[in-house]
Amino acid sequence: MRFLGDTPKEFDVCIDVTYPEAKKPDGGTAGGLAIWFKDYQNTYIVATTPAGVAGAHRYNKDKYGLVSPYRKQASLKAGVGEKNTLRVTAKGNQVTVYANDQRLFAFRGTPEEAYIGLYAQSWEGETSNTWKFSNFKLTEAPK
Amino acid sequence: MMLRTIAGAMLALAIAGGPALACKGDEIFSDDFADDSGPWDSTQFSTIAGGYAELKLDAAIWA
C-alpha cells in the first residue's frame, strides 16, 4: 500500500503498528514499512513480527536479500494487539531503524527516488492476518 | 513551584505519549487515517477508516 504523495530519497518516517492475531507469531506473518519502493520486485522492507522481532530485507530485481537479520528486540512490545511506533530514517545511503524511540539497527542501501509503503505479508495457510497502522508521519530527514 | 512541577510532568507525559515523537523535522505529510482521502493507493487487501489503515492478507501475499 503505497504513499503516493512523494518519492523522497531521504526522509524520516514514523508509523504505529499494531500486531495481528497469528498462528505463528514468529514467522507466520510480518508487517512494517517498504522504503525506496520502486515496485514489488525492487524495494527495501523493514518489518516486525508479533513476537517482537524486527529486521530488514530487500528485493532487487525480485531477488531476496537479507540486509539486517531478524532478531528479537527488547524495545518492541510483543503480542497480539500490541502497538509499537516504528521509525525509519534514510539519509544518504544510511538507513536507521527505531522502535519506541530506541535504536534497533542500521544498514546501508541504494537510495532511490521511490515510494514509501505500508507493508504486510502472511505465510499462514488459510488464516488471514490483519495488520493495523496508525499515525503516519513523514518528515524531512534529520540534519 | 508545585504547579510548575505538575505542568512539567504533564508536558513530559504528553511528549512521551506522542505517537510519532521521533519524526521531528519539517513535515512532508501526516495522516491519522480518519478517512481514505489521503494520497494512498488502494488494493483489495487495504482499508482506511476510523484511525487505521488495515492490511488484511490471505496466505503468501504481501501488500
N, CA and C atoms of all chains as a GROMACS GRO file, in nm:
protein
  618
    1MET      N    1   0.087  -0.118   0.000
    1MET     CA    2   0.000   0.000   0.000
    1MET      C    3   0.090   0.123   0.000
    2ARG      N    4   0.097   0.191  -0.115
    2ARG     CA    5   0.197   0.297  -0.131
    2ARG      C    6   0.142   0.435  -0.092
    3PHE      N    7   0.229   0.514  -0.035
    3PHE     CA    8   0.201   0.656  -0.014
    3PHE      C    9   0.239   0.726  -0.145
    4LEU      N   10   0.142   0.788  -0.210
    4LEU     CA   11   0.163   0.843  -0.343
    4LEU      C   12   0.199   0.991  -0.344
    5GLY      N   13   0.210   1.050  -0.226
    5GLY     CA   14   0.228   1.194  -0.217
    5GLY      C   15   0.368   1.243  -0.244
    6ASP      N   16   0.467   1.155  -0.238
    6ASP     CA   17   0.604   1.198  -0.254
    6ASP      C   18   0.691   1.073  -0.278
    7THR      N   19   0.809   1.095  -0.334
    7THR     CA   20   0.903   0.984  -0.354
    7THR      C   21   1.040   1.029  -0.302
    8PRO      N   22   1.052   1.046  -0.172
    8PRO     CA   23   1.176   1.103  -0.118
    8PRO      C   24   1.289   1.001  -0.109
    9LYS      N   25   1.409   1.048  -0.144
    9LYS     CA   26   1.528   0.965  -0.124
    9LYS      C   27   1.568   0.965   0.022
   10GLU      N   28   1.557   1.084   0.083
   10GLU     CA   29   1.593   1.098   0.225
   10GLU      C   30   1.468   1.136   0.301
   11PHE      N   31   1.451   1.079   0.417
   11PHE     CA   32   1.328   1.103   0.492
   11PHE      C   33   1.340   1.051   0.635
   12ASP      N   34   1.240   1.083   0.712
   12ASP     CA   35   1.221   1.030   0.846
   12ASP      C   36   1.073   0.993   0.852
   13VAL      N   37   1.041   0.868   0.868
   13VAL     CA   38   0.901   0.826   0.866
   13VAL      C   39   0.868   0.748   0.994
   14CYS      N   40   0.752   0.780   1.049
   14CYS     CA   41   0.707   0.714   1.171
   14CYS      C   42   0.567   0.658   1.149
   15ILE      N   43   0.543   0.542   1.207
   15ILE     CA   44   0.411   0.480   1.196
   15ILE      C   45   0.390   0.391   1.320
   16ASP      N   46   0.268   0.392   1.370
   16ASP     CA   47   0.233   0.299   1.477
   16ASP      C   48   0.183   0.171   1.413
   17VAL      N   49   0.235   0.060   1.458
   17VAL     CA   50   0.199  -0.071   1.402
   17VAL      C   51   0.138  -0.157   1.511
   18THR      N   52   0.018  -0.209   1.484
   18THR     CA   53  -0.049  -0.296   1.581
   18THR      C   54  -0.042  -0.440   1.531
   19TYR      N   55   0.008  -0.528   1.618
   19TYR     CA   56   0.026  -0.667   1.580
   19TYR      C   57  -0.108  -0.739   1.565
   20PRO      N   58  -0.118  -0.824   1.463
   20PRO     CA   59  -0.241  -0.902   1.444
   20PRO      C   60  -0.237  -1.034   1.520
   21GLU      N   61  -0.350  -1.103   1.520
   21GLU     CA   62  -0.351  -1.242   1.564
   21GLU      C   63  -0.273  -1.323   1.463
   22ALA      N   64  -0.202  -1.423   1.514
   22ALA     CA   65  -0.124  -1.506   1.422
   22ALA      C   66  -0.110  -1.645   1.481
   23LYS      N   67  -0.121  -1.744   1.396
   23LYS     CA   68  -0.100  -1.882   1.442
   23LYS      C   69   0.046  -1.901   1.483
   24LYS      N   70   0.133  -1.842   1.402
   24LYS     CA   71   0.277  -1.849   1.430
   24LYS      C   72   0.327  -1.707   1.445
   25PRO      N   73   0.327  -1.655   1.568
   25PRO     CA   74   0.365  -1.513   1.586
   25PRO      C   75   0.504  -1.480   1.536
   26ASP      N   76   0.594  -1.579   1.535
   26ASP     CA   77   0.729  -1.551   1.487
   26ASP      C   78   0.751  -1.624   1.356
   27GLY      N   79   0.721  -1.561   1.249
   27GLY     CA   80   0.748  -1.620   1.118
   27GLY      C   81   0.624  -1.643   1.034
   28GLY      N   82   0.507  -1.640   1.094
   28GLY     CA   83   0.384  -1.662   1.018
   28GLY      C   84   0.337  -1.539   0.943
   29THR      N   85   0.374  -1.425   0.996
   29THR     CA   86   0.332  -1.300   0.932
   29THR      C   87   0.429  -1.189   0.974
   30ALA      N   88   0.439  -1.087   0.892
   30ALA     CA   89   0.527  -0.973   0.922
   30ALA      C   90   0.464  -0.847   0.865
   31GLY      N   91   0.494  -0.736   0.928
   31GLY     CA   92   0.443  -0.608   0.880
   31GLY      C   93   0.540  -0.496   0.912
   32GLY      N   94   0.526  -0.386   0.842
   32GLY     CA   95   0.616  -0.273   0.866
   32GLY      C   96   0.611  -0.173   0.752
   33LEU      N   97   0.729  -0.132   0.706
   33LEU     CA   98   0.737  -0.029   0.603
   33LEU      C   99   0.820  -0.077   0.485
   34ALA      N  100   0.774  -0.045   0.367
   34ALA     CA  101   0.855  -0.061   0.246
   34ALA      C  102   0.914   0.076   0.214
   35ILE      N  103   1.043   0.080   0.189
   35ILE     CA  104   1.108   0.208   0.156
   35ILE      C  105   1.182   0.194   0.022
   36TRP      N  106   1.209   0.310  -0.040
   36TRP     CA  107   1.270   0.310  -0.173
   36TRP      C  108   1.198   0.205  -0.259
   37PHE      N  109   1.067   0.216  -0.257
   37PHE     CA  110   0.977   0.116  -0.313
   37PHE      C  111   0.945   0.151  -0.459
   38LYS      N  112   1.030   0.103  -0.550
   38LYS     CA  113   1.004   0.126  -0.693
   38LYS      C  114   0.886   0.041  -0.739
   39ASP      N  115   0.892  -0.086  -0.700
   39ASP     CA  116   0.783  -0.179  -0.730
   39ASP      C  117   0.804  -0.301  -0.641
   40TYR      N  118   0.720  -0.402  -0.657
   40TYR     CA  119   0.729  -0.518  -0.569
   40TYR      C  120   0.857  -0.598  -0.589
   41GLN      N  121   0.923  -0.578  -0.702
   41GLN     CA  122   1.047  -0.652  -0.729
   41GLN      C  123   1.171  -0.574  -0.687
   42ASN      N  124   1.152  -0.446  -0.651
   42ASN     CA  125   1.265  -0.360  -0.618
   42ASN      C  126   1.229  -0.269  -0.502
   43THR      N  127   1.263  -0.314  -0.382
   43THR     CA  128   1.228  -0.238  -0.263
   43THR      C  129   1.305  -0.290  -0.142
   44TYR      N  130   1.314  -0.207  -0.041
   44TYR     CA  131   1.364  -0.250   0.090
   44TYR      C  132   1.244  -0.263   0.183
   45ILE      N  133   1.249  -0.362   0.272
   45ILE     CA  134   1.142  -0.386   0.367
   45ILE      C  135   1.200  -0.384   0.508
   46VAL      N  136   1.142  -0.302   0.593
   46VAL     CA  137   1.173  -0.303   0.736
   46VAL      C  138   1.050  -0.360   0.805
   47ALA      N  139   1.066  -0.472   0.873
   47ALA     CA  140   0.947  -0.541   0.922
   47ALA      C  141   0.965  -0.593   1.064
   48THR      N  142   0.851  -0.621   1.123
   48THR     CA  143   0.846  -0.677   1.257
   48THR      C  144   0.743  -0.789   1.260
   49THR      N  145   0.754  -0.877   1.357
   49THR     CA  146   0.656  -0.984   1.373
   49THR      C  147   0.591  -0.972   1.510
   50PRO      N  148   0.475  -1.038   1.529
   50PRO     CA  149   0.407  -1.026   1.659
   50PRO      C  150   0.487  -1.082   1.777
   51ALA      N  151   0.598  -1.150   1.748
   51ALA     CA  152   0.684  -1.199   1.856
   51ALA      C  153   0.783  -1.092   1.903
   52GLY      N  154   0.776  -0.973   1.848
   52GLY     CA  155   0.867  -0.866   1.887
   52GLY      C  156   1.002  -0.878   1.820
   53VAL      N  157   1.000  -0.931   1.701
   53VAL     CA  158   1.122  -0.948   1.622
   53VAL      C  159   1.123  -0.840   1.513
   54ALA      N  160   1.241  -0.790   1.479
   54ALA     CA  161   1.249  -0.692   1.371
   54ALA      C  162   1.377  -0.713   1.291
   55GLY      N  163   1.372  -0.676   1.163
   55GLY     CA  164   1.488  -0.685   1.076
   55GLY      C  165   1.454  -0.619   0.944
   56ALA      N  166   1.538  -0.642   0.846
   56ALA     CA  167   1.515  -0.579   0.715
   56ALA      C  168   1.565  -0.670   0.604
   57HIS      N  169   1.496  -0.664   0.492
   57HIS     CA  170   1.540  -0.736   0.373
   57HIS      C  171   1.508  -0.652   0.250
   58ARG      N  172   1.553  -0.698   0.135
   58ARG     CA  173   1.524  -0.623   0.014
   58ARG      C  174   1.490  -0.720  -0.099
   59TYR      N  175   1.424  -0.665  -0.198
   59TYR     CA  176   1.408  -0.734  -0.325
   59TYR      C  177   1.480  -0.649  -0.429
   60ASN      N  178   1.574  -0.710  -0.498
   60ASN     CA  179   1.648  -0.643  -0.604
   60ASN      C  180   1.627  -0.723  -0.732
   61LYS      N  181   1.551  -0.668  -0.825
   61LYS     CA  182   1.510  -0.743  -0.945
   61LYS      C  183   1.443  -0.874  -0.903
   62ASP      N  184   1.363  -0.865  -0.799
   62ASP     CA  185   1.284  -0.975  -0.745
   62ASP      C  186   1.368  -1.079  -0.670
   63LYS      N  187   1.497  -1.052  -0.653
   63LYS     CA  188   1.582  -1.144  -0.578
   63LYS      C  189   1.587  -1.100  -0.433
   64TYR      N  190   1.556  -1.193  -0.343
   64TYR     CA  191   1.553  -1.164  -0.200
   64TYR      C  192   1.694  -1.154  -0.143
   65GLY      N  193   1.714  -1.058  -0.055
   65GLY     CA  194   1.840  -1.048   0.018
   65GLY      C  195   1.817  -0.993   0.157
   66LEU      N  196   1.882  -1.052   0.255
   66LEU     CA  197   1.869  -1.005   0.393
   66LEU      C  198   1.966  -0.889   0.414
   67VAL      N  199   1.919  -0.778   0.466
   67VAL     CA  200   2.010  -0.666   0.489
   67VAL      C  201   2.035  -0.642   0.638
   68SER      N  202   1.945  -0.686   0.722
   68SER     CA  203   1.969  -0.683   0.867
   68SER      C  204   1.892  -0.801   0.927
   69PRO      N  205   1.960  -0.890   0.997
   69PRO     CA  206   1.896  -1.014   1.044
   69PRO      C  207   1.775  -0.984   1.134
   70TYR      N  208   1.677  -1.070   1.123
   70TYR     CA  209   1.558  -1.058   1.208
   70TYR      C  210   1.591  -1.112   1.347
   71ARG      N  211   1.580  -1.022   1.446
   71ARG     CA  212   1.616  -1.056   1.583
   71ARG      C  213   1.510  -1.006   1.679
   72LYS      N  214   1.496  -1.075   1.790
   72LYS     CA  215   1.408  -1.030   1.898
   72LYS      C  216   1.462  -0.897   1.951
   73GLN      N  217   1.370  -0.801   1.970
   73GLN     CA  218   1.410  -0.667   2.015
   73GLN      C  219   1.340  -0.634   2.146
   74ALA      N  220   1.419  -0.602   2.247
   74ALA     CA  221   1.362  -0.576   2.380
   74ALA      C  222   1.269  -0.455   2.381
   75SER      N  223   1.294  -0.360   2.292
   75SER     CA  224   1.212  -0.238   2.294
   75SER      C  225   1.079  -0.255   2.220
   76LEU      N  226   1.057  -0.369   2.158
   76LEU     CA  227   0.928  -0.395   2.093
   76LEU      C  228   0.836  -0.467   2.192
   77LYS      N  229   0.712  -0.419   2.202
   77LYS     CA  230   0.613  -0.487   2.286
   77LYS      C  231   0.550  -0.598   2.203
   78ALA      N  232   0.576  -0.722   2.244
   78ALA     CA  233   0.529  -0.837   2.165
   78ALA      C  234   0.388  -0.875   2.204
   79GLY      N  235   0.318  -0.939   2.111
   79GLY     CA  236   0.187  -0.996   2.141
   79GLY      C  237   0.074  -0.935   2.060
   80VAL      N  238  -0.033  -1.012   2.048
   80VAL     CA  239  -0.150  -0.968   1.972
   80VAL      C  240  -0.205  -0.837   2.028
   81GLY      N  241  -0.230  -0.743   1.940
   81GLY     CA  242  -0.290  -0.616   1.980
   81GLY      C  243  -0.192  -0.514   2.034
   82GLU      N  244  -0.065  -0.551   2.050
   82GLU     CA  245   0.034  -0.454   2.100
   82GLU      C  246   0.070  -0.356   1.988
   83LYS      N  247   0.086  -0.231   2.028
   83LYS     CA  248   0.116  -0.125   1.932
   83LYS      C  249   0.258  -0.072   1.956
   84ASN      N  250   0.336  -0.064   1.851
   84ASN     CA  251   0.472  -0.012   1.858
   84ASN      C  252   0.491   0.098   1.755
   85THR      N  253   0.566   0.200   1.791
   85THR     CA  254   0.599   0.306   1.696
   85THR      C  255   0.728   0.270   1.625
   86LEU      N  256   0.716   0.250   1.496
   86LEU     CA  257   0.832   0.217   1.413
   86LEU      C  258   0.878   0.345   1.344
   87ARG      N  259   1.007   0.367   1.344
   87ARG     CA  260   1.064   0.484   1.278
   87ARG      C  261   1.176   0.439   1.186
   88VAL      N  262   1.177   0.489   1.066
   88VAL     CA  263   1.284   0.459   0.971
   88VAL      C  264   1.337   0.591   0.918
   89THR      N  265   1.466   0.610   0.934
   89THR     CA  266   1.532   0.732   0.886
   89THR      C  267   1.628   0.695   0.773
   90ALA      N  268   1.615   0.762   0.661
   90ALA     CA  269   1.707   0.740   0.549
   90ALA      C  270   1.780   0.870   0.520
   91LYS      N  271   1.912   0.865   0.526
   91LYS     CA  272   1.994   0.983   0.497
   91LYS      C  273   2.117   0.935   0.421
   92GLY      N  274   2.135   0.987   0.301
   92GLY     CA  275   2.238   0.930   0.215
   92GLY      C  276   2.205   0.785   0.189
   93ASN      N  277   2.305   0.700   0.206
   93ASN     CA  278   2.276   0.558   0.187
   93ASN      C  279   2.254   0.484   0.319
   94GLN      N  280   2.243   0.560   0.427
   94GLN     CA  281   2.231   0.501   0.561
   94GLN      C  282   2.085   0.497   0.605
   95VAL      N  283   2.040   0.381   0.644
   95VAL     CA  284   1.904   0.364   0.697
   95VAL      C  285   1.915   0.323   0.843
   96THR      N  286   1.843   0.394   0.928
   96THR     CA  287   1.843   0.361   1.071
   96THR      C  288   1.701   0.332   1.115
   97VAL      N  289   1.685   0.228   1.193
   97VAL     CA  290   1.552   0.183   1.234
   97VAL      C  291   1.540   0.192   1.386
   98TYR      N  292   1.428   0.248   1.429
   98TYR     CA  293   1.399   0.264   1.571
   98TYR      C  294   1.262   0.203   1.602
   99ALA      N  295   1.246   0.162   1.727
   99ALA     CA  296   1.113   0.122   1.775
   99ALA      C  297   1.093   0.188   1.910
  100ASN      N  298   0.984   0.258   1.924
  100ASN     CA  299   0.952   0.324   2.050
  100ASN      C  300   1.069   0.408   2.101
  101ASP      N  301   1.129   0.481   2.007
  101ASP     CA  302   1.240   0.574   2.034
  101ASP      C  303   1.370   0.506   2.074
  102GLN      N  304   1.380   0.376   2.056
  102GLN     CA  305   1.505   0.305   2.081
  102GLN      C  306   1.562   0.259   1.948
  103ARG      N  307   1.692   0.285   1.927
  103ARG     CA  308   1.755   0.241   1.802
  103ARG      C  309   1.764   0.089   1.798
  104LEU      N  310   1.722   0.031   1.688
  104LEU     CA  311   1.727  -0.115   1.673
  104LEU      C  312   1.848  -0.160   1.592
  105PHE      N  313   1.861  -0.101   1.472
  105PHE     CA  314   1.970  -0.141   1.385
  105PHE      C  315   1.982  -0.041   1.270
  106ALA      N  316   2.089  -0.056   1.194
  106ALA     CA  317   2.110   0.032   1.078
  106ALA      C  318   2.170  -0.052   0.965
  107PHE      N  319   2.151  -0.004   0.844
  107PHE     CA  320   2.212  -0.071   0.731
  107PHE      C  321   2.235   0.030   0.619
  108ARG      N  322   2.320  -0.008   0.524
  108ARG     CA  323   2.343   0.077   0.407
  108ARG      C  324   2.263   0.023   0.289
  109GLY      N  325   2.210   0.113   0.211
  109GLY     CA  326   2.132   0.071   0.096
  109GLY      C  327   2.161   0.159  -0.024
  110THR      N  328   2.088   0.136  -0.129
  110THR     CA  329   2.100   0.215  -0.251
  110THR      C  330   1.978   0.306  -0.262
  111PRO      N  331   1.995   0.436  -0.235
  111PRO     CA  332   1.879   0.526  -0.234
  111PRO      C  333   1.812   0.535  -0.370
  112GLU      N  334   1.683   0.547  -0.368
  112GLU     CA  335   1.602   0.561  -0.490
  112GLU      C  336   1.499   0.671  -0.466
  113GLU      N  337   1.469   0.744  -0.570
  113GLU     CA  338   1.351   0.830  -0.563
  113GLU      C  339   1.232   0.740  -0.588
  114ALA      N  340   1.174   0.692  -0.480
  114ALA     CA  341   1.069   0.591  -0.492
  114ALA      C  342   0.973   0.607  -0.374
  115TYR      N  343   0.872   0.523  -0.375
  115TYR     CA  344   0.765   0.537  -0.277
  115TYR      C  345   0.804   0.483  -0.140
  116ILE      N  346   0.724   0.523  -0.043
  116ILE     CA  347   0.723   0.461   0.089
  116ILE      C  348   0.590   0.387   0.096
  117GLY      N  349   0.589   0.271   0.157
  117GLY     CA  350   0.464   0.196   0.162
  117GLY      C  351   0.444   0.129   0.296
  118LEU      N  352   0.319   0.098   0.324
  118LEU     CA  353   0.287   0.013   0.439
  118LEU      C  354   0.296  -0.131   0.390
  119TYR      N  355   0.359  -0.213   0.470
  119TYR     CA  356   0.389  -0.350   0.426
  119TYR      C  357   0.329  -0.451   0.522
  120ALA      N  358   0.274  -0.557   0.466
  120ALA     CA  359   0.237  -0.673   0.547
  120ALA      C  360   0.245  -0.796   0.458
  121GLN      N  361   0.278  -0.907   0.521
  121GLN     CA  362   0.289  -1.032   0.446
  121GLN      C  363   0.248  -1.146   0.537
  122SER      N  364   0.191  -1.250   0.478
  122SER     CA  365   0.146  -1.365   0.556
  122SER      C  366   0.189  -1.493   0.488
  123TRP      N  367   0.227  -1.587   0.570
  123TRP     CA  368   0.260  -1.722   0.521
  123TRP      C  369   0.173  -1.824   0.591
  124GLU      N  370   0.059  -1.784   0.644
  124GLU     CA  371  -0.017  -1.868   0.737
  124GLU      C  372  -0.133  -1.941   0.673
  125GLY      N  373  -0.108  -2.031   0.585
  125GLY     CA  374  -0.213  -2.117   0.533
  125GLY      C  375  -0.339  -2.041   0.498
  126GLU      N  376  -0.449  -2.081   0.555
  126GLU     CA  377  -0.576  -2.018   0.522
  126GLU      C  378  -0.613  -1.907   0.620
  127THR      N  379  -0.526  -1.882   0.714
  127THR     CA  380  -0.553  -1.776   0.811
  127THR      C  381  -0.533  -1.639   0.748
  128SER      N  382  -0.617  -1.546   0.782
  128SER     CA  383  -0.594  -1.407   0.742
  128SER      C  384  -0.535  -1.331   0.860
  129ASN      N  385  -0.435  -1.251   0.833
  129ASN     CA  386  -0.375  -1.165   0.936
  129ASN      C  387  -0.409  -1.021   0.903
  130THR      N  388  -0.464  -0.949   0.999
  130THR     CA  389  -0.498  -0.809   0.975
  130THR      C  390  -0.400  -0.720   1.050
  131TRP      N  391  -0.316  -0.652   0.974
  131TRP     CA  392  -0.221  -0.557   1.030
  131TRP      C  393  -0.284  -0.419   1.033
  132LYS      N  394  -0.269  -0.349   1.145
  132LYS     CA  395  -0.327  -0.216   1.159
  132LYS      C  396  -0.215  -0.113   1.175
  133PHE      N  397  -0.227  -0.005   1.099
  133PHE     CA  398  -0.128   0.103   1.101
  133PHE      C  399  -0.200   0.233   1.138
  134SER      N  400  -0.134   0.315   1.218
  134SER     CA  401  -0.195   0.442   1.257
  134SER      C  402  -0.087   0.549   1.273
  135ASN      N  403  -0.132   0.675   1.271
  135ASN     CA  404  -0.044   0.790   1.296
  135ASN      C  405   0.079   0.792   1.205
  136PHE      N  406   0.055   0.793   1.078
  136PHE     CA  407   0.165   0.804   0.980
  136PHE      C  408   0.218   0.947   0.981
  137LYS      N  409   0.348   0.958   0.986
  137LYS     CA  410   0.409   1.092   0.978
  137LYS      C  411   0.539   1.083   0.899
  138LEU      N  412   0.548   1.166   0.796
  138LEU     CA  413   0.667   1.171   0.711
  138LEU      C  414   0.727   1.310   0.721
  139THR      N  415   0.854   1.316   0.756
  139THR     CA  416   0.922   1.445   0.769
  139THR      C  417   1.055   1.442   0.694
  140GLU      N  418   1.113   1.560   0.682
  140GLU     CA  419   1.246   1.569   0.623
  140GLU      C  420   1.344   1.488   0.709
  141ALA      N  421   1.448   1.437   0.646
  141ALA     CA  422   1.549   1.364   0.720
  141ALA      C  423   1.618   1.456   0.820
  142PRO      N  424   1.660   1.403   0.933
  142PRO     CA  425   1.732   1.487   1.030
  142PRO      C  426   1.856   1.549   0.969
  143LYS      N  427   1.888   1.671   1.011
  143LYS     CA  428   2.007   1.741   0.957
  143LYS      C  429   2.132   1.672   1.005
  144MET      N  430   0.567   2.654   4.273
  144MET     CA  431   0.669   2.552   4.245
  144MET      C  432   0.603   2.418   4.215
  145MET      N  433   0.504   2.385   4.302
  145MET     CA  434   0.430   2.259   4.281
  145MET      C  435   0.360   2.259   4.145
  146LEU      N  436   0.297   2.377   4.116
  146LEU     CA  437   0.226   2.389   3.987
  146LEU      C  438   0.321   2.369   3.871
  147ARG      N  439   0.440   2.432   3.885
  147ARG     CA  440   0.538   2.422   3.778
  147ARG      C  441   0.582   2.276   3.759
  148THR      N  442   0.597   2.206   3.872
  148THR     CA  443   0.638   2.065   3.866
  148THR      C  444   0.532   1.981   3.797
  149ILE      N  445   0.404   2.007   3.834
  149ILE     CA  446   0.295   1.931   3.773
  149ILE      C  447   0.287   1.960   3.623
  150ALA      N  448   0.299   2.090   3.589
  150ALA     CA  449   0.294   2.126   3.447
  150ALA      C  450   0.407   2.060   3.370
  151GLY      N  451   0.525   2.058   3.432
  151GLY     CA  452   0.640   1.994   3.369
  151GLY      C  453   0.616   1.846   3.349
  152ALA      N  454   0.558   1.782   3.451
  152ALA     CA  455   0.529   1.639   3.441
  152ALA      C  456   0.427   1.611   3.331
  153MET      N  457   0.324   1.698   3.323
  153MET     CA  458   0.221   1.679   3.220
  153MET      C  459   0.280   1.694   3.080
  154LEU      N  460   0.369   1.793   3.066
  154LEU     CA  461   0.432   1.814   2.936
  154LEU      C  462   0.517   1.693   2.900
  155ALA      N  463   0.590   1.642   2.999
  155ALA     CA  464   0.674   1.524   2.973
  155ALA      C  465   0.587   1.406   2.932
  156LEU      N  466   0.474   1.389   3.000
  156LEU     CA  467   0.384   1.279   2.965
  156LEU      C  468   0.329   1.296   2.824
  157ALA      N  469   0.291   1.420   2.792
  157ALA     CA  470   0.236   1.447   2.659
  157ALA      C  471   0.339   1.415   2.551
  158ILE      N  472   0.464   1.455   2.576
  158ILE     CA  473   0.569   1.427   2.479
  158ILE      C  474   0.593   1.277   2.469
  159ALA      N  475   0.600   1.211   2.586
  159ALA     CA  476   0.626   1.068   2.586
  159ALA      C  477   0.514   0.991   2.518
  160GLY      N  478   0.392   1.044   2.527
  160GLY     CA  479   0.279   0.972   2.470
  160GLY      C  480   0.257   1.000   2.323
  161GLY      N  481   0.334   1.091   2.266
  161GLY     CA  482   0.315   1.125   2.125
  161GLY      C  483   0.342   1.006   2.036
  162PRO      N  484   0.253   0.976   1.943
  162PRO     CA  485   0.268   0.857   1.863
  162PRO      C  486   0.382   0.865   1.763
  163ALA      N  487   0.419   0.984   1.722
  163ALA     CA  488   0.524   0.996   1.621
  163ALA      C  489   0.626   1.098   1.667
  164LEU      N  490   0.663   1.085   1.792
  164LEU     CA  491   0.755   1.178   1.856
  164LEU      C  492   0.885   1.192   1.779
  165ALA      N  493   0.931   1.082   1.724
  165ALA     CA  494   1.064   1.081   1.666
  165ALA      C  495   1.074   1.165   1.540
  166CYS      N  496   0.970   1.173   1.463
  166CYS     CA  497   0.974   1.247   1.337
  166CYS      C  498   0.955   1.395   1.365
  167LYS      N  499   1.068   1.462   1.395
  167LYS     CA  500   1.060   1.600   1.443
  167LYS      C  501   1.094   1.703   1.336
  168GLY      N  502   1.139   1.660   1.220
  168GLY     CA  503   1.181   1.754   1.117
  168GLY      C  504   1.063   1.822   1.050
  169ASP      N  505   1.093   1.895   0.943
  169ASP     CA  506   0.987   1.962   0.868
  169ASP      C  507   0.892   1.858   0.810
  170GLU      N  508   0.764   1.878   0.837
  170GLU     CA  509   0.667   1.776   0.797
  170GLU      C  510   0.642   1.778   0.647
  171ILE      N  511   0.645   1.662   0.586
  171ILE     CA  512   0.608   1.646   0.446
  171ILE      C  513   0.461   1.607   0.438
  172PHE      N  514   0.423   1.514   0.522
  172PHE     CA  515   0.284   1.468   0.522
  172PHE      C  516   0.258   1.387   0.649
  173SER      N  517   0.136   1.398   0.699
  173SER     CA  518   0.094   1.309   0.807
  173SER      C  519  -0.050   1.267   0.781
  174ASP      N  520  -0.086   1.154   0.838
  174ASP     CA  521  -0.222   1.103   0.817
  174ASP      C  522  -0.266   1.030   0.943
  175ASP      N  523  -0.383   1.069   0.994
  175ASP     CA  524  -0.438   0.998   1.110
  175ASP      C  525  -0.534   0.888   1.067
  176PHE      N  526  -0.547   0.868   0.939
  176PHE     CA  527  -0.631   0.762   0.882
  176PHE      C  528  -0.777   0.769   0.929
  177ALA      N  529  -0.823   0.891   0.955
  177ALA     CA  530  -0.965   0.906   0.991
  177ALA      C  531  -1.055   0.869   0.873
  178ASP      N  532  -1.004   0.895   0.752
  178ASP     CA  533  -1.079   0.856   0.632
  178ASP      C  534  -0.980   0.826   0.521
  179ASP      N  535  -1.031   0.791   0.404
  179ASP     CA  536  -0.941   0.746   0.297
  179ASP      C  537  -0.912   0.856   0.195
  180SER      N  538  -0.912   0.981   0.242
  180SER     CA  539  -0.889   1.092   0.149
  180SER      C  540  -0.740   1.118   0.123
  181GLY      N  541  -0.652   1.049   0.192
  181GLY     CA  542  -0.509   1.071   0.174
  181GLY      C  543  -0.456   1.010   0.046
  182PRO      N  544  -0.332   1.047   0.009
  182PRO     CA  545  -0.274   1.000  -0.117
  182PRO      C  546  -0.216   0.859  -0.107
  183TRP      N  547  -0.302   0.763  -0.090
  183TRP     CA  548  -0.261   0.623  -0.081
  183TRP      C  549  -0.324   0.546  -0.195
  184ASP      N  550  -0.251   0.450  -0.248
  184ASP     CA  551  -0.318   0.365  -0.346
  184ASP      C  552  -0.399   0.259  -0.271
  185SER      N  553  -0.505   0.216  -0.331
  185SER     CA  554  -0.589   0.117  -0.265
  185SER      C  555  -0.568  -0.018  -0.333
  186THR      N  556  -0.575  -0.120  -0.252
  186THR     CA  557  -0.566  -0.256  -0.304
  186THR      C  558  -0.684  -0.334  -0.249
  187GLN      N  559  -0.702  -0.454  -0.299
  187GLN     CA  560  -0.811  -0.537  -0.248
  187GLN      C  561  -0.786  -0.579  -0.103
  188PHE      N  562  -0.664  -0.559  -0.055
  188PHE     CA  563  -0.630  -0.600   0.080
  188PHE      C  564  -0.633  -0.485   0.180
  189SER      N  565  -0.656  -0.362   0.134
  189SER     CA  566  -0.640  -0.248   0.223
  189SER      C  567  -0.770  -0.172   0.246
  190THR      N  568  -0.782  -0.118   0.368
  190THR     CA  569  -0.892  -0.027   0.400
  190THR      C  570  -0.835   0.083   0.488
  191ILE      N  571  -0.894   0.201   0.478
  191ILE     CA  572  -0.856   0.314   0.564
  191ILE      C  573  -0.982   0.372   0.623
  192ALA      N  574  -0.989   0.374   0.756
  192ALA     CA  575  -1.106   0.432   0.825
  192ALA      C  576  -1.083   0.424   0.975
  193GLY      N  577  -1.148   0.514   1.046
  193GLY     CA  578  -1.150   0.507   1.192
  193GLY      C  579  -1.016   0.513   1.260
  194GLY      N  580  -0.920   0.578   1.198
  194GLY     CA  581  -0.790   0.594   1.262
  194GLY      C  582  -0.688   0.488   1.223
  195TYR      N  583  -0.726   0.397   1.135
  195TYR     CA  584  -0.634   0.290   1.098
  195TYR      C  585  -0.632   0.266   0.947
  196ALA      N  586  -0.514   0.235   0.897
  196ALA     CA  587  -0.501   0.171   0.767
  196ALA      C  588  -0.482   0.023   0.797
  197GLU      N  589  -0.562  -0.059   0.735
  197GLU     CA  590  -0.555  -0.202   0.763
  197GLU      C  591  -0.516  -0.278   0.638
  198LEU      N  592  -0.428  -0.375   0.658
  198LEU     CA  593  -0.393  -0.469   0.551
  198LEU      C  594  -0.436  -0.606   0.598
  199LYS      N  595  -0.531  -0.661   0.528
  199LYS     CA  596  -0.581  -0.795   0.563
  199LYS      C  597  -0.540  -0.890   0.453
  200LEU      N  598  -0.461  -0.990   0.494
  200LEU     CA  599  -0.394  -1.072   0.394
  200LEU      C  600  -0.433  -1.218   0.402
  201ASP      N  601  -0.444  -1.279   0.287
  201ASP     CA  602  -0.451  -1.423   0.281
  201ASP      C  603  -0.307  -1.475   0.270
  202ALA      N  604  -0.295  -1.604   0.260
  202ALA     CA  605  -0.162  -1.664   0.264
  202ALA      C  606  -0.075  -1.619   0.149
  203ALA      N  607   0.054  -1.612   0.178
  203ALA     CA  608   0.158  -1.593   0.077
  203ALA      C  609   0.138  -1.468  -0.008
  204ILE      N  610   0.085  -1.366   0.054
  204ILE     CA  611   0.063  -1.241  -0.019
  204ILE      C  612   0.129  -1.130   0.060
  205TRP      N  613   0.188  -1.037  -0.012
  205TRP     CA  614   0.228  -0.915   0.056
  205TRP      C  615   0.174  -0.795  -0.017
  206ALA      N  616   0.147  -0.692   0.060
  206ALA     CA  617   0.084  -0.573   0.003
  206ALA      C  618   0.144  -0.449   0.065
   0.00000   0.00000   0.00000
